[in-house]
């Protein structure tokens, strides 16, 4: 016995709404990650700018500046880049070539989005796994003037790729639960 069309539509909507709380939680987690990354980017850029500004002012006024001001970007710039990478991933604003993707039927675009999310997650986990020894080794390398261990700069690599892996996993979850059925064109959400 066939089910009437309106009951089939109602069943499909019920299935989607059943997992609506999951999408709500995923959206909140990705939003929190985006906010934390934005905070990192702003804090690092402001700190670097102020250090350079003070250094230039001191050199102009007194003929010499702060020698350790040159080392601040070695630690903070990788964090600014890492925060920007995570923000781009959280907002779906990564650079993408989508000429072929646009030609695919919606179901194939959805399947491709699942594969891309899984691949991005796997690659990011691999980067984290293989960069741990490098980050550990950086604890023995210190900056000349301040003596700060370079592990503080290198650990931005772990932050960036672990957050990208998490966001990719959350996107994958949304796709698999049917909550993210619409696959937006990458060109609509990036600036390339």
C-alpha positions in Angstrom: 0.0 0.0 0.0 1.4 3.4 -1.0 1.6 6.3 1.3 -0.1 9.5 0.2 2.3 12.2 -1.1 1.6 14.6 1.7 2.4 11.9 4.3 5.7 11.2 2.5 6.6 14.9 2.6 5.6 15.1 6.2 7.8 12.0 7.0 10.8 13.5 5.3 10.3 16.8 7.2 10.0 14.9 10.4 13.2 13.1 9.8 15.0 16.4 9.2 13.5 18.1 12.2 14.4 15.1 14.3 18.1 16.0 13.9 17.5 19.8 13.9 18.9 20.0 17.4 22.2 18.5 16.1 22.5 21.2 13.4 21.8 23.8 16.1 24.6 22.4 18.3 27.0 22.1 15.3 26.2 25.7 14.3 27.0 26.9 17.8 30.3 25.0 18.0 31.4 26.3 14.6 30.4 29.8 15.6 32.4 29.5 18.8 35.4 28.2 16.9 35.1 31.1 14.5 34.8 33.6 17.3 37.9 32.2 19.1 39.9 32.4 15.9 38.8 35.9 15.2 39.9 36.8 18.7 43.3 35.2 18.0 43.7 37.1 14.7 42.7 40.5 16.3 44.9 40.0 19.4 48.0 39.0 17.4 47.7 41.7 14.8 47.1 44.4 17.3 50.0 43.3 19.5 52.4 43.1 16.5 51.2 46.5 15.3 51.6 48.1 18.7 55.1 46.6 19.2 56.3 47.8 15.9 54.7 51.3 16.4 56.4 51.6 19.8 59.7 50.4 18.4 59.5 52.9 15.5 58.7 55.7 17.9 61.5 54.8 20.2 64.0 54.7 17.4 62.8 58.0 16.0 62.9 59.7 19.4 66.0 58.1 21.0 67.9 56.6 18.1 67.5 53.0 19.4 64.5 50.8 19.8 63.4 47.6 21.5 65.5 44.7 20.2 63.0 42.0 21.1 60.3 43.7 19.1 61.7 42.0 16.0 61.0 38.6 17.5 57.3 39.2 18.3 56.2 38.4 14.7 58.1 35.1 14.9 55.7 33.9 17.6 52.5 35.9 16.7 52.3 35.9 12.9 51.8 32.1 12.7 48.9 32.5 15.1 47.4 35.2 12.9 47.6 32.9 9.9 46.3 29.9 11.8 43.3 32.0 13.1 42.6 33.2 9.5 42.7 29.6 8.2 40.2 28.4 10.8 37.9 31.4 10.2 37.9 30.8 6.5 37.0 27.1 7.1 34.3 28.0 9.6 32.7 30.5 7.3 33.1 28.3 4.1 35.3 31.0 2.5 38.2 28.9 1.2 39.4 29.3 -2.3 37.6 26.8 -4.6 37.4 26.0 -8.3 33.8 25.0 -8.9 33.3 25.1 -12.7 32.8 21.3 -12.9 31.0 21.1 -9.6 28.2 23.4 -10.8 27.6 21.1 -13.7 26.8 18.1 -11.5 23.3 17.1 -10.4 22.4 18.0 -6.9 22.8 14.5 -5.6 26.3 14.1 -7.0 27.3 17.6 -5.5 26.0 16.4 -2.2 28.1 13.1 -2.5 31.1 15.1 -3.5 30.7 17.5 -0.5 30.7 14.4 1.7 33.9 13.1 0.1 35.6 16.6 0.3 34.7 16.9 4.0 36.0 13.5 4.8 39.2 14.1 2.8 39.8 17.5 4.4 39.3 15.9 7.9 41.7 13.1 7.1 44.4 15.3 5.7 44.1 17.7 8.7 44.3 14.9 11.2 47.4 13.7 9.3 49.0 17.1 9.4 48.4 17.3 13.2 49.7 13.8 13.7 52.9 14.3 11.7 53.6 17.8 13.0 53.6 16.8 16.7 57.3 15.7 16.6 58.2 19.0 14.9 56.3 21.0 17.5 57.9 19.0 20.3 61.4 19.7 18.9 60.6 23.4 18.7 60.6 23.5 22.5 64.4 23.3 22.4 64.8 26.1 19.9 64.7 29.6 21.5 64.6 33.1 20.1 67.9 34.9 20.5 66.8 38.1 22.3 63.8 37.0 24.4 64.7 33.4 25.0 61.1 32.4 24.3 60.8 28.8 23.0 59.6 28.6 19.4 57.1 26.0 20.4 54.7 28.8 21.0 54.7 29.8 17.4 54.8 26.2 16.0 51.8 25.2 18.2 49.6 27.3 16.0 50.0 24.6 13.4 48.3 22.1 15.8 45.5 24.6 16.6 44.8 25.4 12.9 44.6 21.9 11.6 42.9 20.3 14.6 40.1 23.0 14.3 39.9 22.5 10.5 39.6 18.7 11.1 36.8 19.3 13.7 34.9 21.7 11.4 35.2 19.2 8.5 33.9 16.4 10.8 31.0 18.6 11.8 30.2 19.4 8.2 30.4 15.7 7.3 27.9 15.0 10.2 25.5 17.6 8.9 25.7 16.1 5.4 25.2 12.6 6.5 22.2 13.5 8.8 20.6 15.2 5.8 20.6 18.5 7.5 22.9 20.1 5.0 21.3 18.8 1.8 21.8 22.1 0.0 25.3 22.3 -1.3 26.1 26.0 -1.8 28.2 27.0 -4.7 31.7 27.7 -3.3 31.9 30.8 -5.5 29.0 32.3 -3.6 30.8 32.1 -0.3 34.4 33.0 -1.2 36.1 36.1 -2.5 38.1 34.6 -5.3 
